Amino acid sequence: MELKLISLSLEKSYVLKEVGYDLSIDSITHKGIRQNFIPTLEFDASYGYGSTRITADVPTIQLPITGLNLFEGDTQFNAKGNILNANLTAKALLFSGLQVSYGSKASSEKIKAKNFMLFKERADIIKDVIDTFDKIELLNQSKHVLEAGILRLSKEKERVQKAINNGLATPYDRGKITAAELNLASEKTELYGNLNLLYLKLSMLTGVEISKLEAQKFELKPWLVKSNKNTFVDRPEVKALDASINAYDYKLKMNRNLFLPKVQALASLSYTNLFNAEFDTPYTLPTLSDPVNLELNKLELFPAYFVGLGMKWDIFTGLKHDNEIQKTRIQKSISENKKADAIEKLELFNKKVLVGFEVKNQQILYKEQEMQVALNTLNLAIKSYKIGLISISDRLKAETDYQDVVFEYYKLIAEQRMVALELLISTGSLQLQNLNP
């Protein structure tokens, strides 16, 4: 059931869904980079009506026979007409100057880095759910201890009441027991409140109804961590930084090759039609007074083919490429600095967790022995009080000491389990199969 609840929490996590959506977008972007080599086909068409006045001043020509001067001074012409144009064009990128290749690799490393961080998010959720399990069971164990203490005090109170009736005890003893009962009842009330909050949290994490969770029994005992070959350098944070550094390497190579030309193949089929065009002139024929006007019913060009290669070469871009290279180098240095800092801190954290895990295991062994001693002391105090060898205060103190030791014992187990999870997280190997209760 615990594994199922953890699985449900991973499915329900809004954080994981958000990261998943982000990765889907990056994956589409990555595909888009590689798809730059896929040929494209475009169609465009345009229609228009145009009108203009042309003013020209050309050298004057004198006719030899008539002596008439042509093109004397400024000459104005009026032109108008309709034009229709349509083009079907196919383009294919042949060489991108290595921009597509390095850009695709940089994008791939970026996706890899986010996937490593997704692993970290999953580990954090697993830890949070298990921590909630443990806290619930810790409170349940505390509840059992309190209820057992209340039951013992209730029986003790009955015995004292009989002793009072027989003149063998005083109401003072009964009052002390009643005060102890009220204190335990107060602690039990607080415990139930905290328990309800934990069930509510677990319900929000997993999407399971509280009533079903309350029927589930969780086990609280030390975890045995299976040995593995992973070290702190295998943590997802370090691997994510490695991928980030690789991404900047490819981006740097991409920027260094920006000077390379880009080559593209081009093929087009065009249709052009100039129709209902007029060209008015200020001239008249020598024998007629009508002006010389030209008309065009249709001038059609189809099919018009064009096949060729195009090249774009950025020879000088105003130092923009140099600025991009410098910026990428700085970004790479930042990631390398983060990695060096992370490795130092993670190495220290890993050693700290290893020591902490061993300490908790030893403390549990000592606390088990202390708990047995406290139980023996409690049983001896109960018997001693019955025969009048100790006071009611000593009897109640033995009860409190035993409860405190039991609380501390289960608290230590919960802490040991969290340290075990931290130990696995410190090596990037938090998998449920690596936890052996």
C-alpha positions in Angstrom: 0.0 0.0 0.0 2.9 2.4 0.8 4.4 1.9 -2.7 1.0 2.5 -4.3 0.5 5.7 -2.3 4.0 6.9 -3.4 3.1 6.1 -7.0 -0.2 8.0 -6.7 1.7 11.0 -5.3 4.1 11.0 -8.2 1.2 10.9 -10.6 -0.7 13.7 -8.9 2.3 16.0 -8.4 1.6 19.4 -10.0 5.3 20.1 -9.9 6.2 17.0 -11.9 3.4 17.8 -14.4 4.7 21.3 -14.9 8.2 20.0 -15.5 6.9 17.4 -17.9 5.0 20.1 -19.9 8.2 22.2 -20.0 10.2 19.2 -21.3 7.5 18.5 -24.0 8.0 22.1 -25.2 11.8 21.7 -25.2 11.4 18.4 -27.1 9.3 20.1 -29.8 11.8 22.9 -30.0 14.6 20.3 -30.4 12.7 18.7 -33.3 12.1 22.1 -34.8 15.9 22.7 -35.0 16.5 19.4 -36.8 13.6 20.1 -39.2 15.3 23.2 -40.6 16.7 20.8 -43.3 13.2 19.7 -44.4 12.3 21.5 -47.7 9.6 24.1 -47.5 7.0 25.0 -50.2 5.5 28.5 -50.4 2.7 30.0 -52.5 2.1 33.7 -52.8 -0.1 35.7 -55.1 -0.8 39.4 -55.6 -3.1 41.6 -57.7 -2.9 45.3 -58.1 -3.9 48.3 -60.1 -1.3 51.0 -60.7 -1.2 54.5 -62.1 1.7 57.0 -62.4 2.9 60.1 -64.2 6.3 60.0 -65.7 8.3 63.1 -66.3 11.3 62.8 -68.6 13.9 65.1 -70.1 15.8 63.5 -72.9 18.0 65.1 -75.5 16.1 66.9 -78.3 16.0 65.2 -81.7 15.4 67.4 -84.8 13.7 65.7 -87.7 15.8 66.2 -90.9 13.0 67.0 -93.3 10.4 68.9 -91.3 12.8 70.4 -88.8 10.4 69.5 -86.1 12.0 69.1 -82.6 11.1 66.0 -80.7 11.5 65.6 -76.9 12.1 69.3 -76.4 12.0 70.2 -72.7 10.2 68.1 -70.1 7.9 65.5 -71.4 5.1 63.9 -69.3 3.6 60.5 -69.8 0.6 58.9 -68.0 0.6 55.1 -67.4 -1.9 52.8 -65.8 -2.8 49.1 -65.8 -3.6 45.9 -63.9 -1.1 43.3 -62.9 -1.5 39.8 -61.5 1.4 37.8 -60.1 1.6 34.3 -58.5 4.6 32.3 -57.3 5.1 28.7 -56.1 8.5 28.4 -54.4 10.4 25.5 -52.9 13.4 26.1 -50.6 15.8 23.6 -49.0 18.6 24.4 -46.6 21.7 22.7 -47.7 24.3 24.0 -45.3 23.6 26.0 -42.1 27.2 26.8 -41.2 27.0 24.1 -38.6 24.3 26.1 -36.7 21.7 23.3 -36.9 24.1 20.6 -35.8 25.5 22.4 -32.8 22.2 24.0 -31.9 20.5 20.6 -31.9 23.2 19.2 -29.6 23.0 22.1 -27.2 19.2 21.7 -27.1 19.6 18.0 -26.4 22.0 18.7 -23.5 19.5 21.2 -22.1 16.7 18.6 -22.1 19.1 16.1 -20.5 19.8 18.6 -17.7 16.1 19.1 -17.0 15.5 15.4 -16.9 18.1 15.0 -14.2 16.4 17.8 -12.2 13.1 15.9 -12.8 14.7 12.9 -11.1 15.6 15.2 -8.1 12.0 16.4 -7.9 10.7 12.8 -7.8 13.2 12.0 -5.0 11.9 15.0 -3.0 8.3 13.9 -3.4 9.1 10.3 -2.4 10.9 11.6 0.7 8.0 13.9 1.6 5.5 11.1 1.3 7.6 8.6 3.4 8.2 11.3 6.0 4.4 11.8 6.3 4.0 8.0 6.7 6.5 8.0 9.4 5.0 11.0 11.3 1.6 9.4 11.2 2.9 6.1 12.6 5.0 8.0 15.1 1.9 9.7 16.4 0.0 6.4 16.3 2.7 4.7 18.5 2.6 7.7 20.8 -1.2 7.3 21.0 -0.8 3.7 22.0 1.7 4.7 24.7 -0.6 7.4 26.1 -3.6 5.1 26.1 -1.7 2.3 27.9 -0.5 4.9 30.4 -4.1 6.2 30.9 -5.3 2.6 31.4 -2.6 1.9 34.0 -3.4 5.1 35.9 -7.1 4.3 35.8 -6.5 1.0 37.4 -4.2 2.6 39.9 -6.9 5.2 40.7 -9.4 2.4 41.4 -7.0 0.7 43.7 -6.2 3.9 45.5 -9.9 4.7 45.9 -10.4 1.3 47.6 -7.5 2.0 49.8 -9.0 5.4 50.8 -12.2 3.7 51.6 -10.3 1.3 53.9 -8.3 4.1 55.4 -5.0 2.9 53.9 -4.5 5.9 51.6 -5.2 9.6 51.4 -7.1 11.7 48.8 -3.7 13.3 48.0 -2.7 10.2 46.1 -6.0 10.2 44.2 -5.5 13.9 43.3 -2.0 13.3 42.0 -3.3 10.5 39.8 -6.2 12.6 38.5 -3.8 15.4 37.6 -1.6 12.9 35.7 -4.7 11.5 33.9 -5.7 15.0 32.8 -2.2 15.8 31.5 -2.2 12.6 29.4 -5.7 13.5 28.1 -4.4 16.9 27.1 -1.5 15.4 25.2 -3.8 12.9 23.5 -6.1 15.7 22.3 -3.1 17.6 20.8 -1.9 14.3 19.3 -5.2 13.7 17.5 -5.2 17.2 16.1 -1.7 16.7 14.6 -2.7 13.3 13.3 -5.7 14.8 11.5 -3.5 17.4 9.8 -1.0 14.7 8.7 -3.8 12.6 7.2 -5.1 15.7 5.4 -1.6 16.4 4.0 -1.2 12.8 2.8 -4.6 12.9 1.2 -3.6 16.1 -0.7 -0.3 14.4 -1.8 -1.9 11.2 -3.0 -5.5 12.1 -3.9 -6.8 9.3 -1.6 -9.7 9.9 0.7 -8.8 10.4 4.4 -11.1 7.6 5.6 -9.2 5.1 3.4 -5.8 6.4 4.7 -6.9 6.1 8.3 -7.7 2.4 7.7 -4.1 1.9 6.4 -1.4 0.8 8.8 2.1 2.1 8.3 5.2 0.4 9.7 7.8 2.3 11.6 11.1 0.5 12.0 14.6 1.2 10.9 15.5 1.1 7.2 18.4 -1.0 6.0 20.1 0.8 3.1 21.4 -1.5 0.4 25.0 -0.8 -0.6 25.5 0.6 -4.1 28.4 1.9 -6.2 27.0 5.4 -6.6 28.8 8.4 -5.0 27.9 12.0 -4.4 29.0 12.9 -8.0 26.1 10.7 -9.3 23.6 13.1 -7.8 21.1 14.5 -10.4 22.2 18.1 -9.6 25.8 17.3 -10.6 24.7 15.5 -13.8 22.4 18.4 -14.6 25.3 20.8 -14.3 27.5 18.5 -16.5 24.8 18.6 -19.2 24.5 22.4 -18.8 28.3 22.8 -19.3 28.1 20.5 -22.4 25.2 22.7 -23.8 27.3 25.8 -23.4 30.2 24.0 -25.2 28.0 23.4 -28.2 26.6 26.9 -28.1 30.1 28.2 -28.0 31.0 26.1 -31.1 27.8 27.3 -32.8 28.8 31.0 -32.1 32.3 30.4 -33.3 31.0 29.2 -36.7 28.6 32.0 -37.3 31.0 33.4 -39.9 30.4 30.3 -42.1 28.1 30.9 -45.1 24.6 29.5 -45.3 23.6 27.8 -48.5 20.0 27.2 -49.7 18.6 25.6 -52.8 15.7 27.4 -54.5 13.2 26.5 -57.2 10.2 28.5 -58.3 7.3 28.6 -60.8 5.8 32.0 -61.6 2.9 33.4 -63.4 2.7 37.1 -64.3 0.0 38.9 -66.3 -0.1 42.7 -67.2 -3.5 43.5 -68.7 -5.7 46.5 -69.6 -2.7 48.8 -69.5 -2.5 52.3 -71.1 0.4 54.6 -71.8 -0.6 58.2 -72.7 1.9 60.5 -74.5 1.7 64.2 -75.3 2.6 63.5 -78.9 0.4 63.6 -82.0 0.9 62.2 -85.5 2.0 64.8 -88.1 -1.1 64.2 -90.2 -3.6 63.8 -87.4 -4.5 65.8 -84.3 -5.2 62.7 -82.2 -2.6 62.1 -79.4 -0.4 59.0 -79.6 -1.7 56.6 -76.9 -0.5 53.0 -76.4 -2.7 50.3 -75.1 -1.9 46.7 -74.0 -4.6 44.1 -73.7 -2.4 41.5 -72.1 1.2 40.6 -71.4 1.4 37.1 -69.9 4.5 35.3 -68.7 3.9 31.6 -67.9 5.4 29.3 -67.2 8.4 31.1 -65.8 10.9 28.7 -64.1 13.8 29.5 -61.8 16.2 27.0 -60.2 19.3 28.0 -58.3 21.3 28.3 -55.2 21.4 31.1 -52.7 24.1 32.0 -50.2 24.1 34.3 -47.2 27.5 35.2 -45.7 27.8 37.5 -42.8 31.2 39.0 -43.4 31.1 41.6 -40.7 28.3 42.0 -38.1 29.6 44.9 -36.0 31.3 42.5 -33.4 27.9 40.9 -32.5 29.4 37.5 -33.0 32.3 38.3 -30.7 29.9 39.6 -28.0 27.9 36.3 -28.2 31.1 34.2 -27.9 32.2 36.2 -24.8 28.7 35.9 -23.2 28.6 32.2 -23.8 32.1 31.7 -22.3 31.0 33.6 -19.2 27.8 31.5 -18.9 29.9 28.3 -19.2 32.3 29.6 -16.5 29.3 30.2 -14.2 28.1 26.6 -14.7 31.6 25.3 -14.1 31.9 27.4 -10.9 28.5 26.1 -9.7 29.6 22.5 -10.3 32.8 23.0 -8.4 30.9 24.6 -5.5 28.2 21.9 -5.5 30.7 19.0 -5.5 32.5 20.4 -2.4 29.2 20.9 -0.6 27.8 17.6 -1.6 30.9 15.7 -0.6 30.7 17.3 2.9 27.0 16.5 3.0 27.5 12.9 2.0 30.1 12.4 4.8 27.8 14.1 7.3 24.9 11.9 6.3 27.1 8.7 6.5 28.2 9.7 10.0 24.6 10.6 11.0 23.2 7.3 9.8 25.7 5.3 11.8 25.0 7.5 14.9 21.2 7.0 14.6 21.6 3.2 14.3 23.8 3.1 17.5 21.4 5.5 19.3 18.5 3.2 18.5 20.3 0.2 20.0 21.0 2.1 23.2 17.5 3.5 23.3 16.0 -0.1 23.0 18.0 -1.1 26.1 17.0 2.1 27.9 13.4 1.5 27.1 13.6 -2.0 28.6 15.2 -0.6 31.7 12.5 2.0 31.9 9.8 -0.7 31.6 11.4 -2.8 34.3 11.6 0.3 36.5 7.9 1.1 35.9 6.8 -2.4 36.8 8.9 -2.3 39.9 7.5 1.1 40.8 3.9 -0.2 40.4 4.7 -3.1 42.8 6.6 -0.9 45.2 3.8 1.6 45.4 1.2 -1.1 46.1 3.2 -2.2 49.2 3.9 1.4 50.3 7.7 1.4 49.6 7.6 4.6 47.4 5.3 7.7 47.2 2.7 8.4 44.5 5.1 11.1 43.1 7.8 8.4 42.5 5.2 6.1 41.0 4.0 8.8 38.5 7.6 9.8 37.7 8.4 6.2 36.7 5.3 6.4 34.4 6.4 9.6 32.8 10.0 8.4 32.4 8.8 5.3 30.6 6.6 7.3 28.3 9.4 9.7 27.5 11.8 6.9 26.6 9.2 5.2 24.4 8.5 8.5 22.6 12.2 9.1 22.1 12.7 5.6 20.8 10.1 5.9 18.0 11.2 9.5 17.3 14.8 8.1 16.8 13.4 5.5 14.3 11.7 8.2 12.3 14.9 10.3 12.3 16.9 7.2 11.2 14.6 6.6 8.3 14.9 10.2 7.2 18.7 10.0 7.4 18.5 6.8 5.4 16.6 8.6 2.7 19.1 11.5 2.8 21.9 9.0 2.4 20.3 7.6 -0.8 19.6 11.1 -2.0 23.2 12.1 -1.4 24.3 9.6 -4.0 21.5 10.1 -6.4 20.1 6.6 -5.8 16.8 7.1 -4.1 14.8 4.2 -5.5 12.3 2.2 -3.6 14.1 -1.0 -4.3 17.1 0.5 -2.4 15.1 0.7 0.8 14.8 -2.5 2.7 12.7 -2.1 5.9 
